[in-house]
Amino acid sequence: MFYGEYLHAIDAKGRVIIPAGFRSVMSDKDIKKLFVTRGLDECLFVFGENEWRAQEEKFKSMTFMKKDVRKFKRLFFSGASETAPDGQWRILIPDYLREYAGLKRDIKIIGVSDRIEIWDRTKWDEFYKFSKENYEDIAEQLIVE
């Protein structure tokens, strides 16, 4: 599983280095392919191939007769880009995904258990600042004993 928060930068060609902590997870789980797509809250989601396939199966079970399901599936899957790390553990983030997430140079790469998220550094800092103030309230609402 992916855990932690890392400060990185996008290079001039739009490549991002996978943090060392995530590399070991990928090696241990034999993850060779990654899928990058539009995430929520203006970030990018990055899934290993097995988790990506699991997400596909979940979405297949949702009826396309519902407007919001069709819309979400279109945005989620049309934005997907399959990639594999190069010899230096870099992945290419396509222009349209960098634009969607507002990625400039400085980024935060965070582990969220079953996926990686890539954030513009400023957006992550704002999200974190707001969310940490509500962390306990959110926990109370979500965690039921």
N, C-alpha and C positions, 0 to 999 in steps of 0.2 A: 504494500500500500504506500501511497505517496503522502509524506508529511513534511511540514516545514515551510519556510518563507525565505526567498533568495532574491537579492538585488542583482540584476543583470542588465545588459544592453543589447539592442538589436544592431547588427552590423550594417554596413552600407548596402549589402545585397539582400537584406531582409531576413537574415538568419539569426537564430537564437540558440545559445548553448544550453543543453540540458544540464541542470545542476548535478554535481557529483553524487549527492544523496539519492537522486532519482535514477541515475545510471545503474547503481547497484541493484535497485529494485527491478529495473528493466532486465538486467542480466539474470538475476535470480528467477524471474518469472518468464524468461525467454521471450520478452517483448521485443519484436524486431520492427513492427509497423506501428505508427501512431496516426491518429485521426484528429485533425484540428478543425474546429467549427465555431460558429457563433455561440457564445455562451449567454448567460444572463447578467444583468447589471453592467453591461458594456465591457465584458471581458471575453476571453477565448477559452473554450474547453478543449482539453487535449486528453484523448482516451487511448489506452493500449488496445490492440486489435480485439482481444477477447471481451473486454468491457464494452467496446464499440458494438460488437455483434450482439451483446446482451441488451444494449440500449435499442438497437434495431428491432429486436424481438419484442421489447416492451411497446414500442411505437406501432408495430404491426398489429398488435391486439386492439389498438384504438380505432374506432370507426372513422372512416373518412367522410361520413355523412355529417359530421359536426364541423362547422365553419372554423372554429378556433383550432381544432385538431389539424385540419388541412393547412391552415396558415402556419402553425408552429412547425409541422413536419416539413413544409416547403422551405422555411427559413433555416431550419436546423440542418437538413440534409443537403440543400443546395449550396450551403456555405461550407460543406465539408471538404477537406483536402487530405488525401492520404499522403503520408511522408514516412521517411525512414532516416534516422540519424546518420550523418556521414562519419568518416573516420575520426573527426574531432568532436563528435557528439552534438553537431549542430543540425537544426531542422529549419527548413524554409517556411516562413509565414507569408502566404500570398498577399499581394497588395490589398485586395478587397477585404481581407480579414484584418490586416493592420489598420485600414481605414475604419472599419466597423468598430474596433476597440479603441481607436484613437491612439494607437501606439506610435510613439515618436522614437526616442532613443532609450531612455531609462525605463526599465520595466521591473515588475515584481512577478516572480514565478512562485506560485504557492501550491502545496500539496493539499488535496481535499479528499483523502482516502482513496477513492476509486478513480480519481482523475487529477489532472494538473490544470491549473488555471493560469493564464497569462494576462496581466493587467498593466495598463499604463501606470507608472509609479505614482503620479499625482492622484489619479482616480482611486488607486488602492489606498493611498494614505487618507484620502477623504472618506472612503467607505469604512476603513478601519476606525478612524476617529469617531464617526457617527455610531457605528455598530458597537464598539466597545462600551459606550455609555448605556446601551440597551442589552448587553450580553446576559445579565442576570434575569431581566424581564423576559427575554426570549426563551431562556432555559426553563423558566417557570411555566411558560405557555406550551412548550414542546415536550418537555420531559415529564411524564406521568409515572408515578411509582406504582 
